Amino acid sequence: MKKKRILLLCLFVLLSSMSLSVFAHRGGTDSNGGHYDGDDYHYHHGYPPHDHYDMDGDGDIDCPYDFDDKTDHNSSSSSGSGGKLSANSGTSSSNDSYIASQRSYDIGYADGYEAGKYEVPIWAWILIIVLSVLILVSILKLRKSGARISALQRENDRMEAEHQKIINSLNAELQDCLKTKHDITELNAQLSSLQKQRAEGLLHMSQMRIRLNDLDNKLNENKKELQRVITLRKRFENAPSDVTFNENGTPVCWFQNTEKPYGDYTVYLSKRSKIYHTDRYCASYNAETTHIFFVIDHYFPCKRCAESAFPFTTVPEWYDLKDK
């Protein structure tokens, strides 16, 4: 606001100096070399506006610029007659007076024209004022545009600062992402190593499981063998005195028949019937040789050779076929 006032003051001073430098005004002069400017009558005849008066008190009107009044008329200000000079009676003839008056008018008109041509017309003043206003408006607009440009520059600087801040933040996040990626790569490597170790562990576990199954099978076999040994021991302890056992743990009775595989406990099975025989010739030619304890619960004795061959009709208590 203060700068606007300074600009207005400078414009006012400029216009004032221009108006002071031009002091002429329009209008021609009369036969006395003068004219009215409003209510004021003054003279020109090649000089700035001035008045004629009696300077030496001799009753003649004198010019301050030593004007030689060749018309022999005393110029005086007349308030109602248009400023005509009073003539000295009896000094010249009427013809000379007319010529002198015409000459004075021409000189006054020329002086007035020369003085008036320096006067600035009203349209020039209007043009100057309009141009001044336009210049002032342009200056104000430029100032306003400058203020807007400054505001935009500040906004641009602020946005650039925010943009740089965002870029720095994104760079920091990128660094964190790169670090995270590096950590993920290391974790993947560790995971691959663990998976390899797991695969090796699973393979080792599978091998150990196979070995464990083998050990379980051996243990079961050992248990069965131990149970068999225990059973054989019990059978041996409880068996009759005429009964022995072969290498398979099968009881053998050598009381009468010593040539048969199981002694007196040897029987023969017929393939066409559910009958066992003690005589091989009673059975068919291709009869199967087996132990009586294996078939006594499932086959019937032959009425001709095996019905009364054994003192028992079932497996004896000292031998449990299921334990075999």
C-alpha positions as protocol buffer text, in pm:
chain_id: "A"
residue {
  index: 1
  type: MET
  ca { x: 0 y: 0 z: 0 }
}
residue {
  index: 2
  type: LYS
  ca { x: 285 y: 235 z: 82 }
}
residue {
  index: 3
  type: LYS
  ca { x: 446 y: 170 z: -257 }
}
residue {
  index: 4
  type: LYS
  ca { x: 115 y: 249 z: -432 }
}
residue {
  index: 5
  type: ARG
  ca { x: 104 y: 586 z: -257 }
}
residue {
  index: 6
  type: ILE
  ca { x: 461 y: 658 z: -361 }
}
residue {
  index: 7
  type: LEU
  ca { x: 375 y: 575 z: -724 }
}
residue {
  index: 8
  type: LEU
  ca { x: 68 y: 804 z: -717 }
}
residue {
  index: 9
  type: LEU
  ca { x: 276 y: 1087 z: -568 }
}
residue {
  index: 10
  type: CYS
  ca { x: 543 y: 1046 z: -838 }
}
residue {
  index: 11
  type: LEU
  ca { x: 273 y: 1056 z: -1107 }
}
residue {
  index: 12
  type: PHE
  ca { x: 121 y: 1373 z: -958 }
}
residue {
  index: 13
  type: VAL
  ca { x: 461 y: 1545 z: -946 }
}
residue {
  index: 14
  type: LEU
  ca { x: 526 y: 1444 z: -1309 }
}
residue {
  index: 15
  type: LEU
  ca { x: 196 y: 1587 z: -1427 }
}
residue {
  index: 16
  type: SER
  ca { x: 250 y: 1905 z: -1225 }
}
residue {
  index: 17
  type: SER
  ca { x: 595 y: 1961 z: -1374 }
}
residue {
  index: 18
  type: MET
  ca { x: 455 y: 1910 z: -1723 }
}
residue {
  index: 19
  type: SER
  ca { x: 178 y: 2163 z: -1662 }
}
residue {
  index: 20
  type: LEU
  ca { x: 429 y: 2417 z: -1526 }
}
residue {
  index: 21
  type: SER
  ca { x: 666 y: 2383 z: -1818 }
}
residue {
  index: 22
  type: VAL
  ca { x: 395 y: 2487 z: -2066 }
}
residue {
  index: 23
  type: PHE
  ca { x: 270 y: 2840 z: -1985 }
}
residue {
  index: 24
  type: ALA
  ca { x: 119 y: 2947 z: -2318 }
}
residue {
  index: 25
  type: HIS
  ca { x: -247 y: 2938 z: -2404 }
}
residue {
  index: 26
  type: ARG
  ca { x: -467 y: 2962 z: -2712 }
}
residue {
  index: 27
  type: GLY
  ca { x: -608 y: 3276 z: -2873 }
}
residue {
  index: 28
  type: GLY
  ca { x: -508 y: 3554 z: -3117 }
}
residue {
  index: 29
  type: THR
  ca { x: -435 y: 3917 z: -3025 }
}
residue {
  index: 30
  type: ASP
  ca { x: -616 y: 4234 z: -3120 }
}
residue {
  index: 31
  type: SER
  ca { x: -479 y: 4543 z: -3295 }
}
residue {
  index: 32
  type: ASN
  ca { x: -301 y: 4648 z: -2975 }
}
residue {
  index: 33
  type: GLY
  ca { x: -113 y: 4316 z: -2953 }
}
residue {
  index: 34
  type: GLY
  ca { x: -315 y: 4190 z: -2656 }
}
residue {
  index: 35
  type: HIS
  ca { x: -622 y: 3986 z: -2569 }
}
residue {
  index: 36
  type: TYR
  ca { x: -838 y: 3867 z: -2285 }
}
residue {
  index: 37
  type: ASP
  ca { x: -761 y: 3556 z: -2085 }
}
residue {
  index: 38
  type: GLY
  ca { x: -1085 y: 3519 z: -1889 }
}
residue {
  index: 39
  type: ASP
  ca { x: -1137 y: 3854 z: -1719 }
}
residue {
  index: 40
  type: ASP
  ca { x: -770 y: 3951 z: -1743 }
}
residue {
  index: 41
  type: TYR
  ca { x: -639 y: 4154 z: -2039 }
}
residue {
  index: 42
  type: HIS
  ca { x: -266 y: 4138 z: -2119 }
}
residue {
  index: 43
  type: TYR
  ca { x: -15 y: 4183 z: -2400 }
}
residue {
  index: 44
  type: HIS
  ca { x: 218 y: 3946 z: -2586 }
}
residue {
  index: 45
  type: HIS
  ca { x: 388 y: 4084 z: -2902 }
}
residue {
  index: 46
  type: GLY
  ca { x: 672 y: 3829 z: -2877 }
}
residue {
  index: 47
  type: TYR
  ca { x: 702 y: 3834 z: -2498 }
}
residue {
  index: 48
  type: PRO
  ca { x: 539 y: 3648 z: -2216 }
}
residue {
  index: 49
  type: PRO
  ca { x: 201 y: 3783 z: -2096 }
}
residue {
  index: 50
  type: HIS
  ca { x: 244 y: 4132 z: -1939 }
}
residue {
  index: 51
  type: ASP
  ca { x: 67 y: 4462 z: -1878 }
}
residue {
  index: 52
  type: HIS
  ca { x: 140 y: 4813 z: -2019 }
}
residue {
  index: 53
  type: TYR
  ca { x: 141 y: 5109 z: -1782 }
}
residue {
  index: 54
  type: ASP
  ca { x: 288 y: 5453 z: -1736 }
}
residue {
  index: 55
  type: MET
  ca { x: 636 y: 5382 z: -1620 }
}
residue {
  index: 56
  type: ASP
  ca { x: 784 y: 5734 z: -1624 }
}
residue {
  index: 57
  type: GLY
  ca { x: 477 y: 5941 z: -1533 }
}
residue {
  index: 58
  type: ASP
  ca { x: 466 y: 6135 z: -1859 }
}
residue {
  index: 59
  type: GLY
  ca { x: 112 y: 6028 z: -1929 }
}
residue {
  index: 60
  type: ASP
  ca { x: 216 y: 5776 z: -2198 }
}
residue {
  index: 61
  type: ILE
  ca { x: 163 y: 5401 z: -2160 }
}
residue {
  index: 62
  type: ASP
  ca { x: 498 y: 5227 z: -2160 }
}
residue {
  index: 63
  type: CYS
  ca { x: 589 y: 4860 z: -2218 }
}
residue {
  index: 64
  type: PRO
  ca { x: 812 y: 4693 z: -1960 }
}
residue {
  index: 65
  type: TYR
  ca { x: 1002 y: 4531 z: -2248 }
}
residue {
  index: 66
  type: ASP
  ca { x: 1077 y: 4875 z: -2410 }
}
residue {
  index: 67
  type: PHE
  ca { x: 817 y: 4824 z: -2675 }
}
residue {
  index: 68
  type: ASP
  ca { x: 822 y: 5107 z: -2931 }
}
residue {
  index: 69
  type: ASP
  ca { x: 462 y: 5207 z: -2968 }
}
residue {
  index: 70
  type: LYS
  ca { x: 467 y: 5316 z: -3334 }
}
residue {
  index: 71
  type: THR
  ca { x: 91 y: 5360 z: -3347 }
}
residue {
  index: 72
  type: ASP
  ca { x: 126 y: 5670 z: -3121 }
}
residue {
  index: 73
  type: HIS
  ca { x: -162 y: 5527 z: -2914 }
}
residue {
  index: 74
  type: ASN
  ca { x: -138 y: 5496 z: -2542 }
}
residue {
  index: 75
  type: SER
  ca { x: -240 y: 5141 z: -2445 }
}
residue {
  index: 76
  type: SER
  ca { x: -434 y: 5119 z: -2128 }
}
residue {
  index: 77
  type: SER
  ca { x: -649 y: 4861 z: -1971 }
}
residue {
  index: 78
  type: SER
  ca { x: -1012 y: 4930 z: -2038 }
}
residue {
  index: 79
  type: SER
  ca { x: -1261 y: 4737 z: -1840 }
}
residue {
  index: 80
  type: GLY
  ca { x: -1543 y: 4744 z: -2096 }
}
residue {
  index: 81
  type: SER
  ca { x: -1389 y: 4847 z: -2433 }
}
residue {
  index: 82
  type: GLY
  ca { x: -1175 y: 4538 z: -2508 }
}
residue {
  index: 83
  type: GLY
  ca { x: -850 y: 4714 z: -2389 }
}
residue {
  index: 84
  type: LYS
  ca { x: -817 y: 4974 z: -2677 }
}
residue {
  index: 85
  type: LEU
  ca { x: -542 y: 5240 z: -2642 }
}
residue {
  index: 86
  type: SER
  ca { x: -641 y: 5606 z: -2629 }
}
residue {
  index: 87
  type: ALA
  ca { x: -499 y: 5803 z: -2925 }
}
residue {
  index: 88
  type: ASN
  ca { x: -303 y: 6129 z: -2897 }
}
residue {
  index: 89
  type: SER
  ca { x: -514 y: 6380 z: -3081 }
}
residue {
  index: 90
  type: GLY
  ca { x: -351 y: 6574 z: -3361 }
}
residue {
  index: 91
  type: THR
  ca { x: -33 y: 6353 z: -3381 }
}
residue {
  index: 92
  type: SER
  ca { x: -104 y: 6175 z: -3716 }
}
residue {
  index: 93
  type: SER
  ca { x: -360 y: 6137 z: -3986 }
}
residue {
  index: 94
  type: SER
  ca { x: -636 y: 5875 z: -3990 }
}
residue {
  index: 95
  type: ASN
  ca { x: -465 y: 5678 z: -4271 }
}
residue {
  index: 96
  type: ASP
  ca { x: -144 y: 5646 z: -4077 }
}
residue {
  index: 97
  type: SER
  ca { x: -346 y: 5549 z: -3775 }
}
residue {
  index: 98
  type: TYR
  ca { x: -520 y: 5270 z: -3970 }
}
residue {
  index: 99
  type: ILE
  ca { x: -192 y: 5134 z: -4112 }
}
residue {
  index: 100
  type: ALA
  ca { x: -25 y: 5144 z: -3774 }
}
residue {
  index: 101
  type: SER
  ca { x: -328 y: 4978 z: -3614 }
}
residue {
  index: 102
  type: GLN
  ca { x: -328 y: 4700 z: -3878 }
}
residue {
  index: 103
  type: ARG
  ca { x: 43 y: 4646 z: -3833 }
}
residue {
  index: 104
  type: SER
  ca { x: 7 y: 4630 z: -3458 }
}
residue {
  index: 105
  type: TYR
  ca { x: -271 y: 4375 z: -3497 }
}
residue {
  index: 106
  type: ASP
  ca { x: -59 y: 4156 z: -3725 }
}
residue {
  index: 107
  type: ILE
  ca { x: 235 y: 4170 z: -3490 }
}
residue {
  index: 108
  type: GLY
  ca { x: 14 y: 4095 z: -3190 }
}
residue {
  index: 109
  type: TYR
  ca { x: -156 y: 3809 z: -3371 }
}
residue {
  index: 110
  type: ALA
  ca { x: 182 y: 3660 z: -3468 }
}
residue {
  index: 111
  type: ASP
  ca { x: 308 y: 3695 z: -3112 }
}
residue {
  index: 112
  type: GLY
  ca { x: -7 y: 3541 z: -2976 }
}
residue {
  index: 113
  type: TYR
  ca { x: 11 y: 3258 z: -3228 }
}
residue {
  index: 114
  type: GLU
  ca { x: 377 y: 3192 z: -3143 }
}
residue {
  index: 115
  type: ALA
  ca { x: 289 y: 3192 z: -2775 }
}
residue {
  index: 116
  type: GLY
  ca { x: -25 y: 2983 z: -2823 }
}
residue {
  index: 117
  type: LYS
  ca { x: 132 y: 2716 z: -3035 }
}
residue {
  index: 118
  type: TYR
  ca { x: 320 y: 2594 z: -2727 }
}
residue {
  index: 119
  type: GLU
  ca { x: -7 y: 2533 z: -2546 }
}
residue {
  index: 120
  type: VAL
  ca { x: -95 y: 2165 z: -2491 }
}
residue {
  index: 121
  type: PRO
  ca { x: -443 y: 2077 z: -2622 }
}
residue {
  index: 122
  type: ILE
  ca { x: -701 y: 1915 z: -2396 }
}
residue {
  index: 123
  type: TRP
  ca { x: -698 y: 1586 z: -2590 }
}
residue {
  index: 124
  type: ALA
  ca { x: -322 y: 1565 z: -2525 }
}
residue {
  index: 125
  type: TRP
  ca { x: -386 y: 1608 z: -2154 }
}
residue {
  index: 126
  type: ILE
  ca { x: -652 y: 1337 z: -2169 }
}
residue {
  index: 127
  type: LEU
  ca { x: -415 y: 1112 z: -2360 }
}
residue {
  index: 128
  type: ILE
  ca { x: -137 y: 1176 z: -2107 }
}
residue {
  index: 129
  type: ILE
  ca { x: -373 y: 1102 z: -1819 }
}
residue {
  index: 130
  type: VAL
  ca { x: -504 y: 786 z: -1988 }
}
residue {
  index: 131
  type: LEU
  ca { x: -152 y: 671 z: -2066 }
}
residue {
  index: 132
  type: SER
  ca { x: -46 y: 749 z: -1710 }
}
residue {
  index: 133
  type: VAL
  ca { x: -343 y: 555 z: -1574 }
}
residue {
  index: 134
  type: LEU
  ca { x: -264 y: 267 z: -1808 }
}
residue {
  index: 135
  type: ILE
  ca { x: 99 y: 276 z: -1703 }
}
residue {
  index: 136
  type: LEU
  ca { x: -4 y: 282 z: -1338 }
}
residue {
  index: 137
  type: VAL
  ca { x: -251 y: -3 z: -1394 }
}
residue {
  index: 138
  type: SER
  ca { x: 18 y: -196 z: -1579 }
}
residue {
  index: 139
  type: ILE
  ca { x: 261 y: -133 z: -1295 }
}
residue {
  index: 140
  type: LEU
  ca { x: 1 y: -250 z: -1043 }
}
residue {
  index: 141
  type: LYS
  ca { x: -77 y: -555 z: -1255 }
}
residue {
  index: 142
  type: LEU
  ca { x: 292 y: -625 z: -1286 }
}
residue {
  index: 143
  type: ARG
  ca { x: 325 y: -592 z: -911 }
}
residue {
  index: 144
  type: LYS
  ca { x: 26 y: -818 z: -865 }
}
residue {
  index: 145
  type: SER
  ca { x: 168 y: -1062 z: -1118 }
}
residue {
  index: 146
  type: GLY
  ca { x: 502 y: -1039 z: -941 }
}
residue {
  index: 147
  type: ALA
  ca { x: 328 y: -1114 z: -612 }
}
residue {
  index: 148
  type: ARG
  ca { x: 151 y: -1408 z: -774 }
}
residue {
  index: 149
  type: ILE
  ca { x: 476 y: -1525 z: -928 }
}
residue {
  index: 150
  type: SER
  ca { x: 643 y: -1495 z: -588 }
}
residue {
  index: 151
  type: ALA
  ca { x: 357 y: -1689 z: -429 }
}
residue {
  index: 152
  type: LEU
  ca { x: 380 y: -1951 z: -704 }
}
residue {
  index: 153
  type: GLN
  ca { x: 755 y: -1965 z: -659 }
}
residue {
  index: 154
  type: ARG
  ca { x: 712 y: -2015 z: -285 }
}
residue {
  index: 155
  type: GLU
  ca { x: 449 y: -2280 z: -353 }
}
residue {
  index: 156
  type: ASN
  ca { x: 682 y: -2441 z: -605 }
}
residue {
  index: 157
  type: ASP
  ca { x: 964 y: -2435 z: -351 }
}
residue {
  index: 158
  type: ARG
  ca { x: 734 y: -2587 z: -91 }
}
residue {
  index: 159
  type: MET
  ca { x: 619 y: -2856 z: -332 }
}
residue {
  index: 160
  type: GLU
  ca { x: 979 y: -2926 z: -432 }
}
residue {
  index: 161
  type: ALA
  ca { x: 1069 y: -2956 z: -64 }
}
residue {
  index: 162
  type: GLU
  ca { x: 778 y: -3195 z: -9 }
}
residue {
  index: 163
  type: HIS
  ca { x: 873 y: -3381 z: -325 }
}
residue {
  index: 164
  type: GLN
  ca { x: 1231 y: -3411 z: -204 }
}
residue {
  index: 165
  type: LYS
  ca { x: 1103 y: -3523 z: 134 }
}
residue {
  index: 166
  type: ILE
  ca { x: 888 y: -3788 z: -34 }
}
residue {
  index: 167
  type: ILE
  ca { x: 1185 y: -3896 z: -247 }
}
residue {
  index: 168
  type: ASN
  ca { x: 1401 y: -3925 z: 65 }
}
residue {
  index: 169
  type: SER
  ca { x: 1128 y: -4125 z: 235 }
}
residue {
  index: 170
  type: LEU
  ca { x: 1094 y: -4352 z: -68 }
}
residue {
  index: 171
  type: ASN
  ca { x: 1472 y: -4394 z: -80 }
}
residue {
  index: 172
  type: ALA
  ca { x: 1470 y: -4491 z: 287 }
}
residue {
  index: 173
  type: GLU
  ca { x: 1189 y: -4738 z: 224 }
}
residue {
  index: 174
  type: LEU
  ca { x: 1379 y: -4870 z: -77 }
}
residue {
  index: 175
  type: GLN
  ca { x: 1685 y: -4923 z: 138 }
}
residue {
  index: 176
  type: ASP
  ca { x: 1468 y: -5103 z: 394 }
}
residue {
  index: 177
  type: CYS
  ca { x: 1321 y: -5316 z: 113 }
}
residue {
  index: 178
  type: LEU
  ca { x: 1669 y: -5397 z: -16 }
}
residue {
  index: 179
  type: LYS
  ca { x: 1779 y: -5488 z: 335 }
}
residue {
  index: 180
  type: THR
  ca { x: 1464 y: -5698 z: 378 }
}
residue {
  index: 181
  type: LYS
  ca { x: 1532 y: -5862 z: 43 }
}
residue {
  index: 182
  type: HIS
  ca { x: 1887 y: -5941 z: 155 }
}
residue {
  index: 183
  type: ASP
  ca { x: 1751 y: -6084 z: 479 }
}
residue {
  index: 184
  type: ILE
  ca { x: 1495 y: -6286 z: 282 }
}
residue {
  index: 185
  type: THR
  ca { x: 1774 y: -6417 z: 58 }
}
residue {
  index: 186
  type: GLU
  ca { x: 1971 y: -6525 z: 363 }
}
residue {
  index: 187
  type: LEU
  ca { x: 1660 y: -6681 z: 516 }
}
residue {
  index: 188
  type: ASN
  ca { x: 1592 y: -6865 z: 190 }
}
residue {
  index: 189
  type: ALA
  ca { x: 1948 y: -6995 z: 193 }
}
residue {
  index: 190
  type: GLN
  ca { x: 1906 y: -7106 z: 554 }
}
residue {
  index: 191
  type: LEU
  ca { x: 1569 y: -7258 z: 467 }
}
residue {
  index: 192
  type: SER
  ca { x: 1725 y: -7449 z: 177 }
}
residue {
  index: 193
  type: SER
  ca { x: 1997 y: -7573 z: 410 }
}
residue {
  index: 194
  type: LEU
  ca { x: 1736 y: -7675 z: 667 }
}
residue {
  index: 195
  type: GLN
  ca { x: 1530 y: -7848 z: 399 }
}
residue {
  index: 196
  type: LYS
  ca { x: 1840 y: -8035 z: 286 }
}
residue {
  index: 197
  type: GLN
  ca { x: 1913 y: -8130 z: 645 }
}
residue {
  index: 198
  type: ARG
  ca { x: 1549 y: -8230 z: 687 }
}
residue {
  index: 199
  type: ALA
  ca { x: 1565 y: -8445 z: 375 }
}
residue {
  index: 200
  type: GLU
  ca { x: 1885 y: -8606 z: 506 }
}
residue {
  index: 201
  type: GLY
  ca { x: 1718 y: -8647 z: 844 }
}
residue {
  index: 202
  type: LEU
  ca { x: 1411 y: -8805 z: 684 }
}
residue {
  index: 203
  type: LEU
  ca { x: 1634 y: -9038 z: 485 }
}
residue {
  index: 204
  type: HIS
  ca { x: 1826 y: -9128 z: 799 }
}
residue {
  index: 205
  type: MET
  ca { x: 1497 y: -9166 z: 985 }
}
residue {
  index: 206
  type: SER
  ca { x: 1365 y: -9394 z: 710 }
}
residue {
  index: 207
  type: GLN
  ca { x: 1680 y: -9601 z: 732 }
}
residue {
  index: 208
  type: MET
  ca { x: 1653 y: -9610 z: 1107 }
}
residue {
  index: 209
  type: ARG
  ca { x: 1287 y: -9709 z: 1075 }
}
residue {
  index: 210
  type: ILE
  ca { x: 1382 y: -9992 z: 841 }
}
residue {
  index: 211
  type: ARG
  ca { x: 1647 y: -10102 z: 1086 }
}
residue {
  index: 212
  type: LEU
  ca { x: 1400 y: -10069 z: 1367 }
}
residue {
  index: 213
  type: ASN
  ca { x: 1150 y: -10282 z: 1176 }
}
residue {
  index: 214
  type: ASP
  ca { x: 1423 y: -10535 z: 1117 }
}
residue {
  index: 215
  type: LEU
  ca { x: 1504 y: -10528 z: 1484 }
}
residue {
  index: 216
  type: ASP
  ca { x: 1134 y: -10562 z: 1567 }
}
residue {
  index: 217
  type: ASN
  ca { x: 1109 y: -10859 z: 1333 }
}
residue {
  index: 218
  type: LYS
  ca { x: 1417 y: -11012 z: 1484 }
}
residue {
  index: 219
  type: LEU
  ca { x: 1279 y: -10942 z: 1828 }
}
residue {
  index: 220
  type: ASN
  ca { x: 950 y: -11105 z: 1734 }
}
residue {
  index: 221
  type: GLU
  ca { x: 1137 y: -11398 z: 1589 }
}
residue {
  index: 222
  type: ASN
  ca { x: 1345 y: -11418 z: 1902 }
}
residue {
  index: 223
  type: LYS
  ca { x: 1030 y: -11399 z: 2109 }
}
residue {
  index: 224
  type: LYS
  ca { x: 874 y: -11675 z: 1903 }
}
residue {
  index: 225
  type: GLU
  ca { x: 1191 y: -11876 z: 1929 }
}
residue {
  index: 226
  type: LEU
  ca { x: 1203 y: -11813 z: 2301 }
}
residue {
  index: 227
  type: GLN
  ca { x: 839 y: -11910 z: 2332 }
}
residue {
  index: 228
  type: ARG
  ca { x: 909 y: -12217 z: 2125 }
}
residue {
  index: 229
  type: VAL
  ca { x: 1202 y: -12307 z: 2345 }
}
residue {
  index: 230
  type: ILE
  ca { x: 993 y: -12251 z: 2654 }
}
residue {
  index: 231
  type: THR
  ca { x: 715 y: -12459 z: 2504 }
}
residue {
  index: 232
  type: LEU
  ca { x: 960 y: -12733 z: 2406 }
}
residue {
  index: 233
  type: ARG
  ca { x: 1103 y: -12728 z: 2752 }
}
residue {
  index: 234
  type: LYS
  ca { x: 763 y: -12762 z: 2906 }
}
residue {
  index: 235
  type: ARG
  ca { x: 676 y: -13036 z: 2660 }
}
residue {
  index: 236
  type: PHE
  ca { x: 1004 y: -13210 z: 2731 }
}
residue {
  index: 237
  type: GLU
  ca { x: 950 y: -13185 z: 3103 }
}
residue {
  index: 238
  type: ASN
  ca { x: 590 y: -13312 z: 3082 }
}
residue {
  index: 239
  type: ALA
  ca { x: 635 y: -13567 z: 2803 }
}
residue {
  index: 240
  type: PRO
  ca { x: 626 y: -13945 z: 2880 }
}
residue {
  index: 241
  type: SER
  ca { x: 953 y: -14122 z: 2928 }
}
residue {
  index: 242
  type: ASP
  ca { x: 934 y: -14302 z: 2597 }
}
residue {
  index: 243
  type: VAL
  ca { x: 897 y: -13973 z: 2401 }
}
residue {
  index: 244
  type: THR
  ca { x: 1188 y: -13778 z: 2258 }
}
residue {
  index: 245
  type: PHE
  ca { x: 1207 y: -13468 z: 2038 }
}
residue {
  index: 246
  type: ASN
  ca { x: 1379 y: -13421 z: 1704 }
}
residue {
  index: 247
  type: GLU
  ca { x: 1566 y: -13108 z: 1589 }
}
residue {
  index: 248
  type: ASN
  ca { x: 1237 y: -12936 z: 1495 }
}
residue {
  index: 249
  type: GLY
  ca { x: 1091 y: -12989 z: 1840 }
}
residue {
  index: 250
  type: THR
  ca { x: 845 y: -13253 z: 1722 }
}
residue {
  index: 251
  type: PRO
  ca { x: 785 y: -13538 z: 1969 }
}
residue {
  index: 252
  type: VAL
  ca { x: 891 y: -13885 z: 1854 }
}
residue {
  index: 253
  type: CYS
  ca { x: 792 y: -14214 z: 2016 }
}
residue {
  index: 254
  type: TRP
  ca { x: 1032 y: -14501 z: 1951 }
}
residue {
  index: 255
  type: PHE
  ca { x: 844 y: -14756 z: 2150 }
}
residue {
  index: 256
  type: GLN
  ca { x: 758 y: -15000 z: 1864 }
}
residue {
  index: 257
  type: ASN
  ca { x: 841 y: -14840 z: 1528 }
}
residue {
  index: 258
  type: THR
  ca { x: 1190 y: -14713 z: 1489 }
}
residue {
  index: 259
  type: GLU
  ca { x: 1196 y: -14677 z: 1111 }
}
residue {
  index: 260
  type: LYS
  ca { x: 916 y: -14429 z: 1077 }
}
residue {
  index: 261
  type: PRO
  ca { x: 995 y: -14052 z: 1091 }
}
residue {
  index: 262
  type: TYR
  ca { x: 797 y: -13990 z: 1408 }
}
residue {
  index: 263
  type: GLY
  ca { x: 806 y: -14342 z: 1542 }
}
residue {
  index: 264
  type: ASP
  ca { x: 478 y: -14461 z: 1677 }
}
residue {
  index: 265
  type: TYR
  ca { x: 332 y: -14110 z: 1619 }
}
residue {
  index: 266
  type: THR
  ca { x: 368 y: -14143 z: 1240 }
}
residue {
  index: 267
  type: VAL
  ca { x: 42 y: -14152 z: 1039 }
}
residue {
  index: 268
  type: TYR
  ca { x: -51 y: -14138 z: 669 }
}
residue {
  index: 269
  type: LEU
  ca { x: -316 y: -13925 z: 509 }
}
residue {
  index: 270
  type: SER
  ca { x: -530 y: -14026 z: 220 }
}
residue {
  index: 271
  type: LYS
  ca { x: -572 y: -13743 z: -33 }
}
residue {
  index: 272
  type: ARG
  ca { x: -923 y: -13848 z: -124 }
}
residue {
  index: 273
  type: SER
  ca { x: -1068 y: -13861 z: 228 }
}
residue {
  index: 274
  type: LYS
  ca { x: -1038 y: -13715 z: 580 }
}
residue {
  index: 275
  type: ILE
  ca { x: -891 y: -14035 z: 724 }
}
residue {
  index: 276
  type: TYR
  ca { x: -549 y: -14102 z: 874 }
}
residue {
  index: 277
  type: HIS
  ca { x: -380 y: -14444 z: 876 }
}
residue {
  index: 278
  type: THR
  ca { x: -106 y: -14603 z: 1083 }
}
residue {
  index: 279
  type: ASP
  ca { x: -35 y: -14861 z: 812 }
}
residue {
  index: 280
  type: ARG
  ca { x: 113 y: -14723 z: 493 }
}
residue {
  index: 281
  type: TYR
  ca { x: -28 y: -15006 z: 288 }
}
residue {
  index: 282
  type: CYS
  ca { x: -376 y: -14932 z: 414 }
}
residue {
  index: 283
  type: ALA
  ca { x: -355 y: -14582 z: 272 }
}
residue {
  index: 284
  type: SER
  ca { x: -305 y: -14508 z: -95 }
}
residue {
  index: 285
  type: TYR
  ca { x: 29 y: -14535 z: -265 }
}
residue {
  index: 286
  type: ASN
  ca { x: 92 y: -14161 z: -268 }
}
residue {
  index: 287
  type: ALA
  ca { x: -31 y: -14096 z: 87 }
}
residue {
  index: 288
  type: GLU
  ca { x: 124 y: -13808 z: 282 }
}
residue {
  index: 289
  type: THR
  ca { x: 333 y: -13880 z: 588 }
}
residue {
  index: 290
  type: THR
  ca { x: 264 y: -13659 z: 895 }
}
residue {
  index: 291
  type: HIS
  ca { x: 244 y: -13650 z: 1273 }
}
residue {
  index: 292
  type: ILE
  ca { x: -61 y: -13766 z: 1464 }
}
residue {
  index: 293
  type: PHE
  ca { x: -69 y: -13453 z: 1673 }
}
residue {
  index: 294
  type: PHE
  ca { x: -115 y: -13245 z: 1353 }
}
residue {
  index: 295
  type: VAL
  ca { x: -424 y: -13427 z: 1226 }
}
residue {
  index: 296
  type: ILE
  ca { x: -596 y: -13591 z: 1519 }
}
residue {
  index: 297
  type: ASP
  ca { x: -837 y: -13298 z: 1568 }
}
residue {
  index: 298
  type: HIS
  ca { x: -927 y: -13271 z: 1196 }
}
residue {
  index: 299
  type: TYR
  ca { x: -917 y: -13627 z: 1059 }
}
residue {
  index: 300
  type: PHE
  ca { x: -1085 y: -13952 z: 1151 }
}
residue {
  index: 301
  type: PRO
  ca { x: -894 y: -14276 z: 1228 }
}
residue {
  index: 302
  type: CYS
  ca { x: -910 y: -14563 z: 987 }
}
residue {
  index: 303
  type: LYS
  ca { x: -1131 y: -14842 z: 1129 }
}
residue {
  index: 304
  type: ARG
  ca { x: -899 y: -15111 z: 1003 }
}
residue {
  index: 305
  type: CYS
  ca { x: -560 y: -14984 z: 1113 }
}
residue {
  index: 306
  type: ALA
  ca { x: -581 y: -14676 z: 1335 }
}
residue {
  index: 307
  type: GLU
  ca { x: -899 y: -14691 z: 1537 }
}
residue {
  index: 308
  type: SER
  ca { x: -727 y: -14831 z: 1850 }
}
residue {
  index: 309
  type: ALA
  ca { x: -369 y: -14745 z: 1767 }
}
residue {
  index: 310
  type: PHE
  ca { x: -335 y: -14449 z: 2005 }
}
residue {
  index: 311
  type: PRO
  ca { x: -436 y: -14420 z: 2371 }
}
residue {
  index: 312
  type: PHE
  ca { x: -568 y: -14068 z: 2313 }
}
residue {
  index: 313
  type: THR
  ca { x: -828 y: -13923 z: 2080 }
}
residue {
  index: 314
  type: THR
  ca { x: -711 y: -13562 z: 2103 }
}
residue {
  index: 315
  type: VAL
  ca { x: -379 y: -13390 z: 2141 }
}
residue {
  index: 316
  type: PRO
  ca { x: -236 y: -13473 z: 2482 }
}
residue {
  index: 317
  type: GLU
  ca { x: -230 y: -13200 z: 2747 }
}
residue {
  index: 318
  type: TRP
  ca { x: 148 y: -13203 z: 2768 }
}
residue {
  index: 319
  type: TYR
  ca { x: 161 y: -13093 z: 2401 }
}
residue {
  index: 320
  type: ASP
  ca { x: -38 y: -12792 z: 2283 }
}
residue {
  index: 321
  type: LEU
  ca { x: -59 y: -12785 z: 1907 }
}
residue {
  index: 322
  type: LYS
  ca { x: -143 y: -12410 z: 1908 }
}
residue {
  index: 323
  type: ASP
  ca { x: 185 y: -12329 z: 2077 }
}
residue {
  index: 324
  type: LYS
  ca { x: 377 y: -12500 z: 1795 }
}
